[in-house]
Amino acid sequence: MKAARTIAAFTVAVFAAVALSIATRSDGATSNRERRFYSARAGVGLEAPPGWTLSAHTGYLNILCLLVHPSGSRISLAVDAAVTAQDAAALVEQSRPGLAAQGLEITGVAPGPRRGVVVDARVARGNQALRQLYLVRAVEGNPAWRQAIVLTLTTTPADLAAAGGALDWVIARLDLQAPVRLDDKHDHPDGGG
């Protein structure tokens, strides 16, 4: 029962990323420093491609950041520390019913970089294309656990080739480190002490 709630919550976060990607627009140039994001708690970081803007204010707990292009394309980073899937393929299968419920038609599933799975989909009620990279990684600890990471690109079909290149750029620079667990924070004090 707890696993079903966790899967449902993460699935909602992924769909929120899709909705947020479709709904928001932003323009503006940024410096290189403003294009980097890292979460010590999740142990995940990325860098926005040139011409993309980084926003760490998504309004969703599992969506750590959003990359925005002036054309309207979006890339979101969702992370879940309570995943039950053994690997990326299993996570995709667990996510399929939720994707369908959100009106997404899966048009392709293929092995992806970093032992992940790439899912291509289209939004039936709009001119939107979706490409996601699903990753599941084992995290050492007592007890050991697994973490799900989903990068979601939302764009128009006409912009998919260019935006897909930007997603590839982000994947190549995805920084995966050991997460700082909440119960370990006394061993890793923050800047405040």
C-alpha positions as CSV (number, residue, x, y, z in Angstrom):
1,M,0.0,0.0,0.0
2,K,2.8,2.4,0.9
3,A,4.6,1.5,-2.3
4,A,1.5,2.3,-4.3
5,R,1.2,5.7,-2.6
6,T,4.9,6.5,-3.3
7,I,4.5,5.5,-7.0
8,A,1.3,7.6,-7.2
9,A,3.0,10.6,-5.6
10,F,6.1,10.4,-7.9
11,T,3.8,9.9,-10.9
12,V,1.9,13.1,-9.9
13,A,5.2,14.9,-9.7
14,V,6.2,13.8,-13.2
15,F,2.8,15.0,-14.5
16,A,3.2,18.2,-12.7
17,A,6.5,18.7,-14.4
18,V,4.7,18.1,-17.7
19,A,2.0,20.6,-16.8
20,L,4.4,23.1,-15.5
21,S,6.5,22.7,-18.7
22,I,3.5,23.4,-20.9
23,A,2.0,26.2,-18.9
24,T,4.9,28.6,-18.1
25,R,7.0,30.8,-20.4
26,S,10.0,32.9,-19.6
27,D,12.7,34.8,-21.5
28,G,16.0,36.3,-20.5
29,A,19.7,35.6,-20.7
30,T,21.7,34.3,-17.7
31,S,25.3,34.0,-16.7
32,N,27.0,30.6,-16.6
33,R,26.7,30.5,-12.8
34,E,22.9,31.0,-13.0
35,R,22.7,28.0,-15.3
36,R,24.0,25.4,-12.7
37,F,21.8,23.6,-10.2
38,Y,22.8,21.0,-7.5
39,S,20.8,19.4,-4.7
40,A,23.1,17.9,-2.0
41,R,20.0,16.3,-0.5
42,A,19.2,14.4,-3.7
43,G,22.9,14.2,-4.9
44,V,21.8,15.4,-8.3
45,G,23.0,18.4,-10.3
46,L,22.7,19.7,-13.9
47,E,23.7,22.6,-16.0
48,A,21.3,24.4,-18.4
49,P,22.4,24.5,-22.0
50,P,23.4,27.9,-23.5
51,G,20.3,30.0,-24.2
52,W,18.2,28.2,-21.5
53,T,17.2,29.7,-18.2
54,L,17.2,27.8,-14.9
55,S,14.4,28.1,-12.4
56,A,14.6,26.3,-9.0
57,H,11.1,27.5,-8.0
58,T,8.8,24.9,-9.4
59,G,6.2,24.7,-6.6
60,Y,6.5,20.9,-6.5
61,L,8.4,18.9,-3.9
62,N,9.8,16.2,-6.2
63,I,10.5,18.6,-9.1
64,L,13.9,20.1,-8.2
65,C,14.3,22.5,-11.1
66,L,13.0,23.6,-14.5
67,L,15.0,24.7,-17.6
68,V,13.2,27.1,-19.9
69,H,14.0,28.1,-23.5
70,P,12.6,31.3,-25.0
71,S,10.9,29.1,-27.7
72,G,8.7,27.6,-25.0
73,S,10.5,24.3,-24.6
74,R,11.0,23.0,-21.0
75,I,13.2,20.4,-19.3
76,S,12.3,19.4,-15.7
77,L,14.3,17.4,-13.2
78,A,12.2,15.2,-10.9
79,V,13.7,13.0,-8.1
80,D,12.1,10.5,-5.8
81,A,14.0,8.9,-2.9
82,A,11.3,6.3,-2.2
83,V,11.1,4.4,-5.4
84,T,10.2,0.7,-5.4
85,A,11.2,0.0,-9.0
86,Q,14.3,-2.2,-9.4
87,D,15.4,-0.4,-12.6
88,A,14.5,2.3,-15.1
89,A,12.4,-0.2,-17.3
90,A,10.3,-1.1,-14.3
91,L,9.8,2.6,-13.4
92,V,8.6,3.2,-17.0
93,E,6.1,0.4,-16.7
94,Q,4.9,1.7,-13.3
95,S,4.4,5.1,-14.9
96,R,2.5,4.0,-18.0
97,P,-1.0,4.0,-16.5
98,G,-0.5,7.5,-15.1
99,L,0.9,8.8,-18.4
100,A,-2.1,7.5,-20.2
101,A,-4.4,9.0,-17.6
102,Q,-2.9,12.4,-18.3
103,G,-3.7,12.1,-22.0
104,L,-0.1,11.2,-23.1
105,E,0.2,8.7,-25.9
106,I,3.6,6.8,-25.7
107,T,5.1,6.7,-29.2
108,G,8.4,5.0,-28.3
109,V,10.4,3.4,-25.6
110,A,14.2,2.7,-26.0
111,P,17.3,2.0,-23.9
112,G,18.9,5.3,-23.0
113,P,22.1,6.7,-21.7
114,R,23.3,6.0,-18.1
115,R,21.4,2.7,-18.1
116,G,18.2,4.6,-18.4
117,V,15.1,4.3,-20.6
118,V,14.0,7.0,-23.0
119,V,10.2,7.5,-23.5
120,D,8.8,9.5,-26.3
121,A,5.2,10.6,-26.1
122,R,2.8,13.2,-27.5
123,V,0.1,15.1,-25.7
124,A,-3.2,14.2,-27.4
125,R,-4.9,17.5,-26.5
126,G,-2.3,19.9,-27.8
127,N,0.6,20.4,-30.1
128,Q,3.2,19.0,-27.6
129,A,5.9,16.4,-27.8
130,L,7.4,14.8,-24.7
131,R,10.8,13.0,-24.2
132,Q,11.7,11.6,-20.8
133,L,14.8,9.9,-19.5
134,Y,14.1,7.5,-16.6
135,L,16.9,6.5,-14.3
136,V,16.9,4.4,-11.2
137,R,20.1,4.2,-9.1
138,A,21.0,2.3,-6.0
139,V,22.2,4.4,-3.1
140,E,24.4,3.0,-0.5
141,G,23.4,3.4,3.1
142,N,22.0,1.6,6.1
143,P,19.6,0.5,4.7
144,A,20.5,0.7,1.0
145,W,17.7,2.4,-1.1
146,R,16.9,3.3,-4.7
147,Q,16.4,6.8,-6.2
148,A,14.4,7.6,-9.3
149,I,15.5,10.5,-11.5
150,V,13.3,11.6,-14.4
151,L,14.4,14.3,-16.9
152,T,11.3,15.5,-18.9
153,L,11.5,17.6,-22.1
154,T,8.3,19.2,-23.3
155,T,8.3,21.0,-26.6
156,T,6.4,21.2,-29.9
157,P,6.9,18.4,-32.5
158,A,8.6,21.0,-34.8
159,D,11.1,21.9,-32.1
160,L,11.8,18.3,-30.9
161,A,15.1,17.9,-32.8
162,A,16.6,21.1,-31.5
163,A,15.2,20.7,-28.0
164,G,16.2,17.0,-28.0
165,G,19.8,18.1,-28.6
166,A,19.5,20.4,-25.5
167,L,18.2,17.4,-23.5
168,D,21.1,15.3,-24.6
169,W,23.4,18.2,-23.5
170,V,21.9,18.1,-20.0
171,I,22.1,14.3,-19.8
172,A,25.8,14.4,-20.7
173,R,26.4,16.9,-17.9
174,L,24.1,15.3,-15.3
175,D,26.0,15.2,-12.0
176,L,25.1,12.2,-9.8
177,Q,26.8,12.1,-6.4
178,A,26.0,10.4,-3.1
179,P,22.9,12.1,-1.6
180,V,23.2,13.7,1.8
181,R,20.6,11.8,3.9
182,L,18.6,13.7,6.4
183,D,19.7,11.4,9.2
184,D,23.3,12.1,8.2
185,K,23.1,15.9,8.4
186,H,24.9,16.0,11.8
187,D,27.9,14.6,9.9
188,H,27.6,17.2,7.1
189,P,26.7,20.6,8.6
190,D,25.6,23.3,6.2
191,G,27.0,26.7,6.0
192,G,24.9,27.8,9.0
193,G,26.6,25.5,11.4
